[in-house]
Amino acid sequence: MYSYITKELLHLVESQGRLSGLKKSIMGHSMGGHGALVAFLRNPNLFTSVSAFAPICQPSAVPWGQKAFTGYLGHDKDEWKKYDATCLMSSILNKSAELVPILIDQGAEDNFLVGKVDQLKPLAFKSACQACEYPIQLNLREGYDHSYFFISTFIAEHIRFHARYLNGNS
């Protein structure tokens, strides 16, 4: 999916004259939120902004992610780091004053967050951002879970966030 989003899909859309030369943003939910974070972090000149709803932030540190990474990437944990948003953020060294913040909304009652194992790890990602002085806005939303209602409640904020940076306003 990574190469489809970062290469094939963008090429297809640009070949239709839709995005050529324009700024682009990326966002997603859950695993798609993780994919958005990874695509943004691995391609700093491709996307202008990124946001996510309840993203899986550190799959290499949780049972579900370890199972998925082993299945898709094998047992080489160094390979896993290339697709783990928290590991990628921890490797960022450029502390430019012009970094666009990352926006994440997380339902505080999300069953993937508050279960026996925190499968999402948003606070680990936030800590990695803070350690390398990368701006992040993490909103823990009380009373919300992982559902469509959660996304539909806050999607307008994400659209405004992206519009601000796509239009050149910070």
HUJO-V60167 format. One record per backbone hydrogen bond with DSSP energy under -0.5 kcal/mol. NH is the residue of the N-H (numbers start at 0). CO is the residue of the C=O. If there is no record, write none. Layout:
# HUJO-V60167
NH,CO
NH,CO
This chain:
# HUJO-V60167
4,0
5,1
6,2
7,2
8,3
9,4
10,6
11,7
12,8
13,9
14,10
15,11
15,12
16,13
17,12
21,18
25,48
27,50
29,52
31,28
33,29
34,30
35,31
36,32
37,33
38,34
39,35
40,36
41,37
42,38
45,42
46,42
47,23
48,23
49,100
50,25
51,102
52,27
53,51
53,104
55,29
56,54
56,119
57,119
60,57
61,58
65,61
66,62
67,63
68,64
69,65
70,66
71,67
72,68
73,68
73,69
76,74
78,75
79,75
80,76
81,77
81,78
82,79
83,80
84,82
85,56
87,83
88,84
89,85
90,86
90,87
91,88
94,92
98,95
101,134
102,49
103,101
103,136
104,51
105,138
107,140
108,140
108,143
109,106
112,109
113,109
114,110
118,111
118,116
119,111
124,120
125,121
126,122
127,123
128,124
129,125
130,126
131,127
132,129
133,128
134,132
136,101
137,135
138,103
138,136
139,137
140,105
140,138
141,139
143,140
150,146
151,147
152,148
153,149
153,150
154,150
156,153
157,153
158,154
159,155
160,156
161,157
162,158
163,159
164,160
165,161
166,162
167,164
168,163
